[in-house]
Amino acid sequence: MSSLFDDLDRLDLDAQVRRWSASDVQEAEGDVSEWMAAAQQFAARLQRDCALLSDEQWQAAARAWSSLLAAAERSTGAQGNEWLMRDLWLRASLLDAVGPRPDVPLLDAGPVLEWALEAMPMTTQAASELAPDWRELAREQILALRMIRRLLAPAKLVGSLIANHPRRGECEAWREVAKQLP
């Protein structure tokens, strides 16, 4: 499996899909930079070609993307929400480019909002209490407050697509808190 990360920049989207759909990907090992490069190259190809994909290609790309991220997280850990953030940003950018499609998991705006809210490092109340004095906080607390803003950014990009989402009010509450955050 040592060749898994070779020539990523030379692979077109179909080759990326084939590579990350292979059954042995889930057992693959690699360092964080290799997995980041893999995710970056796959996302770049998908964003470049998204307007031209058939239904079958969308389904295959969605499965391969999920497989790549799952393998990366299994191999390296969550890396401070790195894999989640890459997933949220790819979904948001694809939704912005081609719009929602109920038959394509990557083109569903709901998970962008839901997963961001589920990953919040603290409650809105805790964030509100910490926000005014954020400069006095420990580094870990400051990073947690910054993560809130990072998690909200992809949801903001697809804001019009989640206007009727049941958790929209929760997102709005977080956006109010985020105005005070570093």
C-alpha positions in Angstrom: 0.0 0.0 0.0 3.0 2.3 -0.1 2.0 3.6 -3.5 -1.3 4.9 -2.2 -0.1 8.4 -2.0 2.0 8.4 -5.2 1.1 10.6 -8.1 -2.0 12.2 -6.5 -1.5 15.3 -8.6 -1.6 13.3 -11.8 -4.9 11.5 -11.1 -8.1 12.7 -12.7 -11.4 12.4 -10.8 -12.2 8.9 -12.0 -8.7 7.7 -10.9 -9.1 9.4 -7.6 -12.5 7.7 -7.1 -11.0 4.3 -8.0 -8.0 4.8 -5.6 -10.1 5.8 -2.6 -12.8 3.2 -3.3 -10.4 0.2 -3.1 -11.2 -2.1 -0.2 -7.8 -2.0 1.3 -7.9 1.8 1.8 -9.5 1.4 5.2 -6.4 -0.4 6.5 -4.0 2.0 4.9 -1.5 3.9 7.0 0.0 7.2 6.3 1.1 10.3 8.0 -1.0 13.4 8.4 0.6 15.3 5.5 0.0 12.4 3.1 -3.7 12.2 4.0 -4.0 15.9 3.8 -2.5 15.9 0.3 -4.9 13.1 -0.7 -7.9 14.9 0.5 -6.8 18.2 -1.1 -6.2 16.5 -4.5 -9.5 14.6 -4.4 -11.4 17.8 -3.4 -9.7 19.8 -6.1 -10.6 17.3 -8.8 -14.2 17.1 -7.6 -14.6 20.8 -7.5 -13.1 21.2 -10.9 -15.3 18.6 -12.5 -18.5 18.9 -10.4 -20.7 20.5 -13.2 -20.0 17.6 -15.5 -20.7 14.6 -13.3 -23.3 12.0 -14.1 -25.5 10.5 -11.4 -23.3 7.4 -11.2 -20.1 9.5 -10.9 -21.7 11.6 -8.1 -22.6 8.4 -6.2 -19.1 6.9 -6.7 -17.4 10.2 -5.7 -19.4 10.5 -2.6 -18.5 7.0 -1.5 -14.9 7.5 -2.3 -14.7 10.8 -0.4 -16.3 9.3 2.7 -13.9 6.3 2.4 -10.8 8.6 2.1 -11.9 10.7 5.2 -12.7 7.7 7.3 -9.3 6.1 6.4 -7.5 9.3 7.2 -9.1 9.7 10.6 -8.6 6.1 11.4 -4.9 6.4 10.5 -4.1 9.7 12.0 -6.9 10.6 14.5 -9.3 13.6 14.2 -6.4 16.1 14.0 -8.4 18.9 15.7 -11.4 18.4 13.4 -9.2 18.6 10.3 -11.2 15.8 8.4 -14.5 17.2 9.5 -13.6 20.7 8.4 -12.4 19.4 5.0 -15.7 17.6 4.6 -17.8 20.6 5.6 -15.9 22.9 3.3 -16.1 20.5 0.3 -19.8 20.0 0.8 -20.4 23.7 1.1 -18.4 24.6 -2.0 -20.1 21.9 -4.1 -23.5 23.1 -2.9 -22.5 26.7 -3.8 -21.3 25.5 -7.2 -24.1 23.1 -8.3 -26.8 23.4 -5.7 -28.6 20.7 -3.7 -29.6 17.3 -5.0 -31.5 14.9 -2.7 -30.0 11.8 -4.4 -26.4 12.9 -3.8 -25.2 12.8 -0.2 -22.4 15.4 -0.9 -25.1 17.8 -2.1 -27.2 17.8 1.0 -26.9 21.0 3.0 -28.3 19.5 6.2 -25.2 17.7 7.2 -23.1 20.9 6.8 -25.2 22.5 9.6 -25.8 19.4 11.7 -22.2 18.2 11.8 -20.9 21.7 12.5 -23.3 22.0 15.4 -22.5 18.6 16.8 -18.8 19.4 16.8 -19.1 22.6 18.8 -16.5 22.4 21.6 -18.8 23.9 24.3 -22.3 25.2 24.8 -23.5 28.6 23.6 -23.8 29.6 27.3 -20.2 28.6 28.0 -18.9 30.4 24.9 -20.9 33.5 25.8 -19.4 33.6 29.3 -15.9 33.1 28.0 -16.1 35.5 25.1 -15.7 38.9 26.8 -12.4 38.0 28.4 -11.0 35.7 25.7 -7.6 37.4 25.8 -7.2 36.3 29.4 -8.0 32.6 28.7 -5.7 29.6 28.4 -4.6 28.8 24.9 -6.8 25.7 24.7 -9.9 27.8 25.6 -9.0 30.4 22.9 -8.6 27.6 20.3 -12.0 26.2 21.3 -13.6 29.6 20.8 -11.9 30.0 17.4 -13.1 26.5 16.5 -16.7 27.7 16.9 -16.1 30.4 14.2 -14.4 27.9 11.9 -17.3 25.4 12.3 -19.9 28.1 11.5 -18.2 29.3 8.3 -19.2 26.5 5.9 -22.8 26.7 7.2 -22.8 30.4 6.4 -21.8 29.6 2.8 -24.9 27.5 2.4 -27.2 29.7 4.6 -29.9 30.1 2.0 -30.1 26.3 1.6 -30.7 25.7 5.3 -33.2 28.4 5.9 -35.9 25.9 6.8 -33.7 23.4 8.6 -35.0 22.5 12.1 -31.7 23.4 13.7 -31.5 26.8 12.0 -32.4 28.6 15.3 -29.5 26.9 17.0 -27.1 28.1 14.3 -28.4 31.6 14.6 -27.8 31.5 18.4 -24.2 30.4 17.7 -23.7 33.2 15.1 -24.7 35.8 17.8 -22.2 34.3 20.1 -19.5 34.2 17.4 -19.7 38.0 17.0 -17.8 38.2 20.3 -15.3 35.5 19.6 -11.6 35.8 18.6 
